[in-house]
Amino acid sequence: MKIEFKSASSGRIRRSLGAIAIAAGFVFATGHAAAPAVAAEYTMAIAHLLPEDMNNEVQPALIHFKSLVESGTNGAVEVQIFGGGQLGSEVETGKQAQDGKLLQSTVISSGAMSSFYKKYQAITAPFLFPNFQVAHAFLDGEWFANFMKGTIDEARLRYLGTFDDGGGFVAFTTNKRLIKTADDIKGLKIRVEENPSHVAVMRALGASATPLPWGEVITALSTGLADGQFNAPGVSKFFKLWEVNDYTTLSRHVYNTQSWLVSEDWFQTLPEEYRKVIIQAARESIALAHGMSALQAIDGWNESCKKFKECYILPAEEREKMAAIARPAWKEWIVKDFGLEEKLIDELFAEVARVAAEVEKYNQTYAK
């Protein structure tokens, strides 16, 4: 299966109500950083595409990060946040961050991330994670941290953490019928990101993949150019997709991510103690962002079930059937056409399986 594009573009914490409450609460406590005690010696400008409000996982986390860094360095490092795509597209801000002069850091989705670090396309594997608990344990774990060290050599960008893009797991929205089985996907025209990984998966499931930039999606769905699409439920709520689609199915076949990166060249100009402050602040901010994204996922799905004509959660058995169809085709594409080593893909699935087993063992301690 040969799928080509000129470029790809966008799109271990315990889950509890306490985590969500903390994530929501810290926003009010850290809306503004304390006044710096000394004049800033360094500036860390961070760009992202999401609105500069508290209704997403990125902006609140970056506000918290700003507070931690500026207080932790006694004002020597000033953090500036530019949301809403003020400084350009994800690929554009990624390139600016590589340079590190005007922009030092950026947050970019998986499609754009693969433009800078080819191996990241592996993380777009279909049905990679069974649930949020396993996803967070993997993405916050040692194997993935070592995997992401490759961004330094390949792109001169240092990995700081992973946000759950729009809540992480995706749901289909469709017009012609409600998706309850793999057969229901066959023949549908499904809009996908301009990401060949998503095209490969939809084709394997028998759909006609329609790559479109997000700006054209609503028109495509309303005119019949596309029968449906998939995204996090929070996206369905924000864009009121029930106005152009009738049905939604929480399939969780893709886990959307956003990677937080910082210029390695700029990072190495900092004193060691400031570098430590930035890393620690980023890790804490990512943990809190998990709670914010969980709130989006829950709220988005709850609202979807109120507004769409029908909503459906794909059961584990049906997800396994779809995975058995999609994974082999995706693996063939990513190895033969995209050019990643089969060994890496096998290691990825093995590590996720190991993490899932650990999580299950941990959970069972509460059942005894």
C-alpha positions as CSV (number, residue, x, y, z in Angstrom):
1,M,0.0,0.0,0.0
2,K,1.7,3.2,-1.2
3,I,0.5,6.4,0.4
4,E,2.4,9.6,-0.2
5,F,2.0,13.2,1.0
6,K,4.4,16.1,0.6
7,S,4.3,16.6,4.3
8,A,2.4,15.5,7.4
9,S,0.4,18.2,9.2
10,S,-1.9,18.6,12.2
11,G,-4.0,17.5,14.8
12,R,1.9,6.9,35.1
13,I,-0.8,8.9,36.7
14,R,-3.8,7.4,38.4
15,R,-7.1,8.6,37.0
16,S,-9.3,9.9,39.7
17,L,-11.8,12.6,40.5
18,G,-9.1,14.0,42.8
19,A,-6.7,14.5,39.8
20,I,-9.4,16.3,37.9
21,A,-10.2,18.5,40.8
22,I,-6.5,19.4,41.3
23,A,-6.1,20.1,37.6
24,A,-9.0,22.5,37.6
25,G,-8.1,24.1,40.9
26,F,-4.5,25.0,40.1
27,V,-5.7,27.3,37.3
28,F,-7.1,29.7,39.8
29,A,-4.1,29.4,42.0
30,T,-1.5,30.0,39.3
31,G,-3.2,32.4,36.9
32,H,-0.2,34.8,37.2
33,A,3.4,34.1,38.2
34,A,4.8,36.0,41.1
35,A,6.7,39.1,40.3
36,P,10.4,38.2,39.5
37,A,12.9,39.2,42.1
38,V,15.5,40.0,39.5
39,A,15.6,41.0,35.9
40,A,15.2,38.1,33.5
41,E,18.4,36.8,32.0
42,Y,16.7,34.3,29.7
43,T,13.4,34.2,27.8
44,M,11.5,31.0,27.0
45,A,8.8,31.8,24.5
46,I,6.3,28.9,23.9
47,A,3.9,28.6,21.0
48,H,0.8,26.5,20.7
49,L,-2.4,26.4,18.5
50,L,-5.1,26.2,21.1
51,P,-7.1,29.1,22.4
52,E,-5.6,31.2,25.3
53,D,-8.3,30.1,27.7
54,M,-8.9,27.5,30.3
55,N,-11.0,25.2,28.2
56,N,-8.1,23.0,26.9
57,E,-5.3,21.0,28.4
58,V,-2.3,23.1,27.1
59,Q,-2.8,26.7,28.1
60,P,-3.6,26.0,31.8
61,A,-0.6,23.7,32.0
62,L,1.7,26.3,30.5
63,I,0.5,28.9,32.9
64,H,1.4,26.6,35.8
65,F,4.7,25.9,34.1
66,K,5.4,29.7,33.9
67,S,4.7,30.1,37.6
68,L,7.0,27.2,38.6
69,V,9.9,28.3,36.3
70,E,9.9,32.0,37.1
71,S,9.7,31.3,40.8
72,G,12.1,28.4,40.7
73,T,14.8,30.5,38.9
74,N,14.0,33.6,41.0
75,G,12.9,35.4,37.8
76,A,16.0,34.7,35.8
77,V,14.0,32.8,33.2
78,E,10.9,34.5,31.9
79,V,8.3,32.3,30.2
80,Q,6.1,33.9,27.5
81,I,3.1,32.0,26.1
82,F,1.7,32.5,22.6
83,G,-1.5,30.5,22.0
84,G,-4.0,30.5,19.2
85,G,-1.5,30.0,16.4
86,Q,-0.2,33.6,16.8
87,L,3.3,32.6,15.7
88,G,2.3,30.3,12.8
89,S,1.4,26.7,12.0
90,E,2.8,23.7,14.0
91,V,5.5,23.0,11.4
92,E,6.4,26.7,11.3
93,T,6.7,27.0,15.0
94,G,8.7,23.7,15.1
95,K,11.2,25.2,12.7
96,Q,11.4,28.4,14.8
97,A,12.0,26.4,17.9
98,Q,14.8,24.5,16.2
99,D,16.5,27.8,15.6
100,G,15.8,28.8,19.2
101,K,16.4,32.5,18.7
102,L,12.9,34.1,18.5
103,L,11.0,31.1,19.8
104,Q,12.4,28.5,22.2
105,S,9.5,26.0,22.6
106,T,6.4,24.7,20.9
107,V,3.6,22.2,21.3
108,I,2.7,20.2,18.1
109,S,0.4,17.4,17.2
110,S,1.4,13.9,16.0
111,G,1.2,14.7,12.3
112,A,3.5,17.7,12.6
113,M,5.8,15.8,15.1
114,S,6.5,13.2,12.4
115,S,7.8,15.9,10.2
116,F,10.6,16.5,12.7
117,Y,11.1,13.0,14.1
118,K,10.2,10.3,11.6
119,K,10.0,7.5,14.2
120,Y,7.2,9.3,16.0
121,Q,4.8,8.0,13.3
122,A,5.0,4.7,15.2
123,I,3.0,6.2,18.0
124,T,0.1,6.7,15.6
125,A,-0.4,2.9,15.6
126,P,-4.1,1.9,15.6
127,F,-5.6,0.5,18.9
128,L,-2.2,1.1,20.6
129,F,-3.7,1.7,24.1
130,P,-6.6,-0.1,25.8
131,N,-7.4,2.8,28.2
132,F,-6.2,6.0,29.7
133,Q,-4.3,4.4,32.5
134,V,-2.1,2.4,30.2
135,A,-1.6,5.3,27.8
136,H,-0.4,7.6,30.6
137,A,1.8,4.9,32.2
138,F,3.4,4.4,28.8
139,L,3.8,8.0,27.7
140,D,5.2,9.0,31.1
141,G,7.4,6.0,31.3
142,E,11.1,5.2,30.7
143,W,10.8,3.4,27.4
144,F,9.0,6.4,25.8
145,A,11.4,8.9,27.4
146,N,14.4,7.1,25.8
147,F,12.5,6.8,22.5
148,M,12.0,10.6,22.4
149,K,15.7,11.3,23.1
150,G,16.0,10.8,19.3
151,T,14.5,14.3,18.8
152,I,17.7,15.9,20.0
153,D,20.0,14.3,17.3
154,E,17.4,14.3,14.5
155,A,15.8,17.8,15.0
156,R,17.8,19.6,17.7
157,L,14.6,19.6,19.8
158,R,14.4,18.3,23.4
159,Y,11.2,16.5,24.5
160,L,9.5,17.9,27.6
161,G,6.3,15.9,27.7
162,T,3.1,14.7,26.0
163,F,-0.3,16.3,26.2
164,D,-3.5,14.2,25.5
165,D,-4.6,16.1,22.4
166,G,-8.3,17.1,23.0
167,G,-8.7,14.3,25.5
168,G,-6.7,11.6,23.8
169,F,-8.9,8.8,22.5
170,V,-11.0,9.5,19.4
171,A,-14.6,8.9,18.4
172,F,-16.1,8.6,15.0
173,T,-18.9,11.0,13.9
174,T,-20.9,9.8,10.9
175,N,-24.0,10.5,8.8
176,K,-25.1,7.3,7.0
177,R,-25.1,4.9,10.0
178,L,-24.0,4.3,13.5
179,I,-20.7,2.4,13.7
180,K,-21.0,-0.7,15.9
181,T,-18.9,-3.2,14.0
182,A,-16.0,-3.2,11.6
183,D,-18.5,-3.9,8.8
184,D,-20.2,-0.6,9.5
185,I,-17.1,1.3,8.5
186,K,-16.9,-0.3,5.0
187,G,-17.8,2.0,2.2
188,L,-17.9,5.2,4.3
189,K,-16.0,8.3,3.2
190,I,-14.0,9.1,6.3
191,R,-12.1,12.4,6.6
192,V,-8.7,12.0,8.0
193,E,-5.8,14.3,8.8
194,E,-3.2,14.6,6.0
195,N,-1.4,11.8,7.7
196,P,-0.7,8.6,5.7
197,S,-0.9,6.5,8.9
198,H,-4.6,7.4,9.3
199,V,-5.2,6.7,5.6
200,A,-3.6,3.3,5.9
201,V,-5.8,2.4,8.8
202,M,-9.1,3.6,7.2
203,R,-8.3,1.8,4.0
204,A,-7.6,-1.4,5.9
205,L,-11.0,-1.2,7.6
206,G,-12.7,-0.8,4.2
207,A,-13.4,3.0,4.3
208,S,-12.5,5.5,1.6
209,A,-10.1,7.8,3.3
210,T,-10.5,11.5,2.5
211,P,-7.5,13.6,3.7
212,L,-8.5,17.2,4.4
213,P,-7.2,20.1,6.4
214,W,-9.4,20.9,9.4
215,G,-10.6,24.1,7.9
216,E,-12.5,22.2,5.2
217,V,-14.0,19.5,7.5
218,I,-17.4,21.1,8.4
219,T,-18.1,21.9,4.7
220,A,-17.1,18.4,3.7
221,L,-19.4,16.8,6.2
222,S,-22.4,19.1,5.4
223,T,-22.1,18.6,1.7
224,G,-21.5,14.9,1.6
225,L,-17.9,15.1,0.4
226,A,-17.2,13.1,3.6
227,D,-19.6,10.8,5.5
228,G,-17.7,11.2,8.7
229,Q,-14.5,11.8,10.6
230,F,-12.8,10.9,13.9
231,N,-11.5,13.2,16.6
232,A,-11.6,13.5,20.4
233,P,-15.1,14.0,21.8
234,G,-14.1,17.4,23.0
235,V,-13.6,18.4,19.4
236,S,-17.2,17.3,18.6
237,K,-18.4,19.5,21.4
238,F,-16.3,22.5,20.5
239,F,-17.3,22.5,16.8
240,K,-20.9,21.2,17.4
241,L,-20.4,18.3,15.0
242,W,-23.9,17.1,15.7
243,E,-25.0,19.9,13.4
244,V,-23.4,18.1,10.4
245,N,-23.4,14.5,11.6
246,D,-26.0,12.3,13.2
247,Y,-24.1,9.5,14.9
248,T,-21.0,9.1,17.1
249,T,-19.1,6.1,18.3
250,L,-16.3,6.1,20.9
251,S,-13.9,3.8,19.0
252,R,-10.7,4.7,20.8
253,H,-8.8,3.4,17.7
254,V,-6.3,6.4,17.8
255,Y,-4.8,8.2,20.7
256,N,-4.2,11.8,19.8
257,T,-1.1,13.4,21.3
258,Q,0.7,16.7,21.3
259,S,4.4,16.8,21.9
260,W,6.0,19.6,24.0
261,L,9.5,20.5,22.7
262,V,12.2,23.0,23.5
263,S,15.2,24.1,21.5
264,E,18.2,22.0,22.5
265,D,20.7,24.7,21.5
266,W,18.9,27.3,23.7
267,F,18.4,24.8,26.5
268,Q,22.1,24.1,26.7
269,T,22.8,27.8,27.2
270,L,21.1,27.7,30.6
271,P,22.9,27.0,33.8
272,E,22.4,23.4,35.0
273,E,20.2,24.5,37.9
274,Y,17.8,26.3,35.6
275,R,17.7,23.3,33.2
276,K,16.6,21.1,36.2
277,V,13.9,23.6,37.1
278,I,12.5,23.5,33.6
279,I,12.5,19.7,33.4
280,Q,10.8,19.3,36.8
281,A,8.3,22.1,36.1
282,A,7.4,20.4,32.8
283,R,6.9,17.0,34.3
284,E,4.5,18.4,37.0
285,S,2.6,20.5,34.4
286,I,2.1,17.5,32.2
287,A,0.8,15.4,35.1
288,L,-1.8,18.2,35.9
289,A,-2.7,18.5,32.2
290,H,-3.8,14.8,32.2
291,G,-6.5,15.9,34.6
292,M,-7.6,18.7,32.4
293,S,-7.8,16.5,29.3
294,A,-9.8,13.9,31.2
295,L,-12.3,16.6,32.0
296,Q,-12.5,17.4,28.3
297,A,-12.9,13.7,27.3
298,I,-15.7,13.2,29.9
299,D,-17.5,16.4,29.2
300,G,-17.2,16.0,25.4
301,W,-18.6,12.5,25.4
302,N,-21.4,13.4,27.8
303,E,-22.5,16.3,25.6
304,S,-22.1,14.2,22.5
305,C,-24.6,11.6,23.8
306,K,-27.1,14.4,24.5
307,K,-26.8,16.1,21.1
308,F,-26.2,13.4,18.5
309,K,-29.1,11.2,17.4
310,E,-27.3,8.1,18.7
311,C,-24.0,7.5,20.6
312,Y,-22.3,4.2,21.1
313,I,-19.2,3.0,23.0
314,L,-17.4,0.2,21.0
315,P,-17.0,-2.8,23.3
316,A,-13.6,-4.4,23.9
317,E,-14.4,-7.5,21.8
318,E,-15.2,-5.3,18.7
319,R,-12.2,-3.2,19.2
320,E,-10.0,-6.4,19.2
321,K,-11.7,-7.5,15.9
322,M,-10.9,-4.1,14.3
323,A,-7.4,-4.1,15.6
324,A,-6.8,-7.6,14.1
325,I,-7.8,-6.1,10.7
326,A,-6.1,-2.7,11.0
327,R,-2.8,-3.5,12.7
328,P,-1.3,-5.9,10.1
329,A,-2.1,-3.5,7.2
330,W,-0.7,-0.5,9.2
331,K,2.4,-2.4,10.1
332,E,3.0,-3.4,6.5
333,W,2.6,0.3,5.5
334,I,4.9,1.7,8.1
335,V,7.7,-0.8,7.5
336,K,7.6,-1.2,3.7
337,D,6.4,2.3,2.6
338,F,7.2,4.6,5.4
339,G,10.5,3.0,6.2
340,L,10.6,2.3,9.9
341,E,12.3,-0.8,11.2
342,E,10.1,-3.7,12.0
343,K,12.1,-4.3,15.2
344,L,11.0,-0.8,16.5
345,I,7.4,-1.6,15.9
346,D,7.6,-5.0,17.6
347,E,9.4,-3.3,20.6
348,L,6.7,-0.7,20.8
349,F,3.8,-3.2,20.9
350,A,5.8,-5.4,23.4
351,E,6.4,-2.4,25.7
352,V,2.7,-1.4,25.6
353,A,1.7,-5.0,26.4
354,R,4.2,-5.0,29.3
355,V,2.9,-1.8,30.7
356,A,-0.7,-3.0,30.4
357,A,0.2,-6.2,32.3
358,E,1.8,-4.1,35.1
359,V,-1.2,-1.8,35.3
360,E,-3.6,-4.8,35.4
361,K,-1.5,-6.4,38.2
362,Y,-1.5,-3.1,40.1
363,N,-5.3,-2.8,39.7
364,Q,-5.8,-6.4,40.9
365,T,-4.2,-5.5,44.3
366,Y,-7.4,-3.6,45.0
367,A,-9.6,-6.5,44.2
368,K,-8.1,-8.8,46.8
